[in-house]
């Protein structure tokens, strides 16, 4: 039994490492941001079978979060939280972005941070939510990576490590995408300055 467990863990770690490489390849070849972020969610869900992941991005005004990837969450839930404002008691995700620190909610039904979203979460069977803010290398917060659970509980040290890695990978992806977009906009402005219109 111990040997079988060790082999299973080794295979899972190899798959996880390969998936990370695949995602880095997607970033390098400039795949659509949504596809990359969805792949990150699915990577963590494959490692943690009971996990339900989501990535929310902060809008340009820095006030609201919008769903960018949440392949396993119900569409109705994603639609309901899309556009939620950040703040000191805005669920796990809105609070993590506001504080710019991880927020672990062990039981959504009991935690005051979830007061405004408690019924929504309960109606979709969500009981715990652990959220990491996505911080760009330049400093500003970009959004949040969250893991939901259908039972109350705290993350293990291994789950926290995976969450932190996934959040870092997502932040790199978002930053690269934003940099490409800014470069394209700059090139278009530059071209328009030198376009001769008789």
Secondary structure, 3 states (H helix, E strand, C coil): CHHHHHHHHHHHHHHHHHHHHHHHHHHHCCCCHHHHHHHHHHHHHHHCCCCEEEEEEECCCCCEEEEEECCCCCHHHHHHHCCEECCCCCHHHHHHHHHCCCEEECCCCCCHHHCCCHHHHHHCCCCEEEEEEEECCCCCEEEEEEEEECCCCCCCHHHHHHHHHHHHHHHHHHHHHHHHHHHHHHHHHHHHHCCCCC
